[in-house]
Amino acid sequence: MSKRSELIIPVGIKPQAAILILENEFLLCAHAQDGTVESKYISPGAVRQAFAAEPIDSGWIPEGVRRWGVCAKGTWMLRWHKPAVYSAWLPDAEQPVKTPMPALVFFGIGKAYYIWAMKGDRFDPKGQLYEAPCANVSGLGVICWGSNPHQDVATGFDHMWRLFWEAPFSGSHDGGANARMAELAKRRVKRFPEDQLTPLSNRLFPNTTLDAVVERMSRRGESTWE
């Protein structure tokens, strides 16, 4: 393939239309009947539909998944879990404890997984996100799996959710979470005190509603908060 410093249409070729690949968008340029050139931005889905010979099949989606998609980072899924009491292994514990958690959002994209907390009992895409009140999770929601392998979202979404609760919590990104979980379990509290939740915040993502965060991570390529 020859190399040039700019795009040049080969001599003798008269294209009826062209698709320009920009940084995060596609621009369709086509000749109109009056001889002028018209252009408009088109979605990646429209480009895929135009060139794909086979239909897209998501496969069997795990139960409860609220949203699913495919982007440059791979398959992504999101599931919301209502407030509940979980069985968790705390450091040096001989048996799991029963501890309450607020509503939780489990999000995976490619082989990266995130968990966030939300307030309330009903799913609200416009609701604010909070830090998940447990260890092994960074302030941005990135889950630390230790030596456990990361399975791809397309085939391992459910497995990674179970692994998060079945594997022992460590001191990674603890911030007092393990002690709080142990205290709530000791007192047999059935509902996590939502006034103890810390708002999720980041200078790159000033709008931390669930809808805004997922939209930016899945559609604009900014899917790594590490």
N, C-alpha and C positions, 0 to 999 in steps of 0.2 A: 504494500500500500504506500503510495507516494504521500509526502508530507508537504503541506502548504501553510502559510501564515494566516490565511483567511479562507472562509468557505466560498467556493467558486463552483457554479453549475457547469458541468462539462459541455463542451461545444456540441451542438446537434441535438441536445436534450431540451425539450420544452415542457416542463412540468405543469400540470393543471393546478396542483396544490402542493403545499409543503408543510411539514410540522416541525417547528423549531423547539428544541429541547432547551429550556431555560433552567435556572438553578432549582426552582421548586414548582415550575409550571410548564405547560405546553401551549404553544401559540400556533394556531392553524391559520395559514395564509393561502388564499385561493383567488383565482381570476374570476371576476364577475362577468356577466354577459356584456356589459358596456365597456369592457376592456380594462377597468380599474382592478386594483388588488384589494380585497377585503381581508381583514384579520380578526380573530377572536380567540380568547383563552378557552381552553377545553380541559376537562378533568382527566386525571389518570385513568379513571374508570372508562371514559369514552374511548381513550386510546387503546386500552386493553380490549375492549369489546370489538374495536375495529380490526385488531391484529390477531386476536386469539382464535384458534380454530376449534378449541374445546371449551365446554362450559366450565364454570368454576364451581367446585363442590367443597363445602366446608368440612364434610365428614360429620360424624356424630358429635354434636356440641355438648359438653358437660352440662348436667342439670343445673338450672339456676343462672346460667350466664346471661347477663343483661345486654352485653354488647360484644361484638366480634368484628374483626377486620384483618386486612393484610396491608402492610406498608413496606418500606425499604428495609426495615429491621426484621421483618418476618411476620408471622401470625401473632395477633394480640387478642386477648380476651379480658373481660371485666366481670366480676361477680360481687354483688352486695350481700352481706350477711347481717341479719338483724341482731340486735343485742341478745347475748346469750351467755351461759356459764360454760366455760371450756375446761377440759382436762389438760393440764400442762405440767411438763417435767421441769422443775427448777433445779439450779445447780446443787449437787451433792444430796439431792433428795432420794429417799429410798422408794418412794411411790409418788405418782402424780397428784397434784392438788386440783381442787375445783375452784376456779377463779372467774369472776365476771368480766366481760368485755363489752364495750359499746358496739354500735354498728360498725362493721369492718368492710373495707373495700379491698378485694384481692385483684391485683392487676398484673398481667404478664405480657411481655412483648419480646419475641424471639426466645432467648434463654434468660432474660432478666425479669425479676419479679419484685413487686412493690406491695406494701400493705399500708392502708391509711385508716383512720377512724373518722366517724361522722356522728353527729348528734341526732337524736330522734329515733322513732320506731318505723318510719316510712322512708322508702327510697326516694331521694330527691336529687336529681342530676345537677340542680343549681345550688345544692347545699355546700357549705364550706368543709374543707378537709382539715383534719387534725392529725398530729403524730399518733401512731399506734402505741398504746401504753404498755408495751412489752419490750423485752430485750431482743438483741440480734436484728434490730431495725434502725437504720440511720435516721437522722432528723428529717430527711427528705423522703423517707419511706422505703429506701432500698433494703431488701432483705439480705442479710449475711448468712450464707449457708454453710460456712466452715469448709470442711473437706467433702461435704455431700455434693454429688454431681448435679448440674443444672439440666433438667430435661426441657426440651423444646415445648413451647406452649401448645402447639398443634397436637401433641400426643401425650403431654405430661402435666397438663394444667391441674387436674384433680390430684394426681400423685404429689405434686409439689405443695398443694394446700394441706394434705394429710401429713406430709413430712414436716411442715412448719410446726405442727402441734405435737407430733409424735417424737421428734428429735429433742433432746434436752436443750433448754435455753442455757446460754453461757453468759459471761460477763461482758460480751461484746455489745457496745452501744447500750449499756445497761441504764445509766442515769437514774438509778433507784427503782427501776421497773420491777426487778425480781422481788425486792423487799415489799413493794406495794402489792404485788400479786399474792405474795405469801400472807400478808396482813389481811387482805380482803378474803382470802380463802379461810384463814383462821377464824375470822368473824362470821363466816358463812354468808357474806353479802351476796345478794342475788342480782344486783344491778350495779354496774360501774358508775361511780359519781362523775357525771359529765363535766362538772365544774373544775375537775382536775385535768381536763384535756388541754394540751398545748397546741395552739393554731399552727398549721403548716405554713411556712413562709420561706420565700427564696427570692433574691433580687432579680433572677431571671424569669420568675413566674409570679409577678405581683398579684395576679388573680388566681387564687387557689380554690375556686369552686371545682367540683368534680368534673363538670362538663368542660370547663376551660382547660384544665390540666390534661385530660384525656385527648381533647381536640389537638392541643399543641404537640403532645408527645407522639400521637399516632399519625398526624397528617403533615407535620412540618419537620420531621426528622430529628427533633430535639427530644430523644427518648432515653437519654442516659443522664441520670442525676447522681453521678458518683464523684 
